[in-house]
Amino acid sequence: MTIMAKYKKLTVLHVATICQPIKPGVGYGPIETIIYNIDKGVHSLGHRSIVACSGDSKVTGEHYVTVDQSIGDYWSENTPERRRTRRIHLSKALERAKMGDIDVIHVHDAQMAEYIYDGMLSMPVPIIMTLHLSAQGSPMMGNYQRWCNPLADPPVYFVPISEYQKQQYYGLVNTVETVYHGIEVEEYPAKEKQAEGSYLFSIGRVTRDKGQHKAIELAKKTGSKLVIAGCVQDKPADREFFAGLKNSIDLFVEVGKYPVGNDYYDRVIKPLLDCDKQIIYIGEISSEHKKQWYRHARATLFPIQWGEPFGLVLIESMACGTPVIAFNKGSVPEIVVDGKTGFVVDSMDAMIEAVGRIDSIAPHECRGHVRDRFSITGMACKYSELYRTLIDSRKISDSYSRPLTGYPLKPLHHDRPVTT
C-alpha cells in the first residue's frame, strides 16, 4: 500500500527500547516486536520511518544507531552499566529528534517519554507514547502528571492497546483512541485442518500471572498432552513459581537449539508427541520455532490470572489457524471471538468443556479474523492517521495560540475507574 499523492509524507522518529534488538525472530521481546512491526508498517505506507535503537537491530526503515548492543535481558539488575547504556541511548535519540526534520516522535515507556519531553521543550513536535503496560503501579498515574496534561509543550499523547487498558488508565488526559497490535499474518504458516488428537500449547513468560499451573491442571483433568514454552526471568517470584511447577512437568527439553526447516515437525515435534510424557517444557523459543508449535497444536491455552492489556499470543496462534481457549480477563474478549476463533471462559470447568468442543473451530476463521483486525497494515494505518491528526491539530493550536483540544484528543470519561 502506498500513500496517496495528496498526503504529505511524514517523518516519524521511533525511540525504541533497548532490552532486546529491534528485529524479527526474537524470543521474548513483546515490546520490541511491536516496535519492529510499527516501523515496518509505517515504512510500507510510504512514510519516512526512523528507528533510534541498538546496533544489533535490523529495522525496515532507517536505522539510527544509539548504542552498539542491546542490553540483552528483559529483566536484570539496575546496574551502573545498564543505566549508562540507557542514558547514552536516550541522549543520542534526543540528538536525532532535534535535527529539525522530525514530524512526530513515537516512544514506548514513561522514562523515555519524560526524557524526550524535557529535551524538546517548546519545540513544535508532538510526542506519542504507546501504553504497553498495565496501569497498576504505573508511574503514568502519579509522578508524570507534569507532562501528562493538555498544557504540556510539546504535547504528549497516550495510545492504549485495548479498550480494557484504556479504561484502566481512567483520568489520564491526552489519551487517544485505541490502536490494537498487528502482525504480518502471511509470515505465519497456516494449517489446513484442525489437528485432531494433538497437543495443547501454552507459551509466555513463566509466571503465575500467565497461569501455566492452570494449563497443567487442565491437561491432567482432560488427559491431554501439554507443551509449555517460555522464558523464566531472573525475578524471585518467577523463579519460585517455576520451582513449584517442576514436579508437575514430565520432560524438560530445549528445542530452540534445533534449526527450523521443512522437516521440523518430523524431526522435533513428532518424537515428543509420540513419547509417553504428558507435560513437556521446551524452554524459550524464537519466533520461527513458535510458529511451528502454534501450527501443529490443537489449541493454544491462555489461562491468565490477571488483566492482560493485550495478548500477542492470541493473535499469533489464530494467525496459524489454531484456536485459543482463554480466561475472560483483560483484553481477551476484544481479541478472541467466542465460539468462532476459540472460547472465552470464566472457570476451569468451562475451560475443560471447551477442550471437548475445540474441533468445531475452523482454522480459516481464526486466520481471517487476524487478517481483518490485527494486521501490520491495519495497525500502521491507524498510527499514520493519528500522527497526521496530532500534527494538524498542533498547527491549528499554534495558529490560535491556545492549548490543543478536539477529537480524538480527549480525556477519558467513565463513571468510575476499572481495577483488576
C-alpha angles and dihedrals in degrees: 000000000000133000114260113250094244090066121079115238110247128220110221125188113205112198101205132204116249104211088102132009118269100245141105122275101035118150111224108005111113097165093045090049091055093047088053091049094047091050091048093048096045091048091050089055090061100258124130105254118191121185119200102204147120123308093244089064125103112205133177097228127042115324113220106187116215102166130011098239138020116243090254099217129079089207127027140130117297093246126175089250092053091049091048092051091050092048091052091048093051095044092052091047090051091051089055092047091056097055091098101241100088119108098184137004120219118199134176111207139037097248094055091043091055092046093050091044092053091048095047099048112158093000111128097237118116117224123211126191125199109221102226098163137065118266090236107109091354116152086218088082096053133013096025097063088104090080098021095083137093092250095058115123113233092028118235119210129193126220117202117209096213138016088245091057091045089059090048090059092057111167097019103132123219090036108153132197121304120268113196120216117259137204135194097261095191090061090065115084112238126220117223097211140012115282099238117203093005128125134290114239132213122183132173143085106318103246137121092257090062091053105226088155088060091049089054091048090052093048092051094047093049098037090238127150110244128201116195122196130179147096126276107221122215094257120125093230093049094046090050091048092050091048088056091051096052096083089057095051116089100192136023117198132159105223094171091084092066114086119238114245140142090284096049094112095051094040102043115005103042097052089055091048091049095051121093095244115111106190112044127181114201101180128227113339136191126248092262092051096048092052088062093048091048092049097053097041122104089220140343116238120219104179095164120179097203142041103283111204089213135342117219087183089067097056094038091055094045091048087063090050093254115134123227131229108200142165115251097252136121116342095345097107090051092056108033119058104219111236093006108059097012140310130294108202139180102209145027090252090056091047090053090050090049091057088063091053100042094103089067090071114094115223092219090057090056094049094043091052092056092045091052100043111017109038126133090240093053092048092047092049091054093048090047091052089048093049091051094046092051093047093047092046089049090055091051090048092052091049093054097033093229136117118282113261140154140074127005093006098081132127118248120269116202133149090240139349119270115235132189 
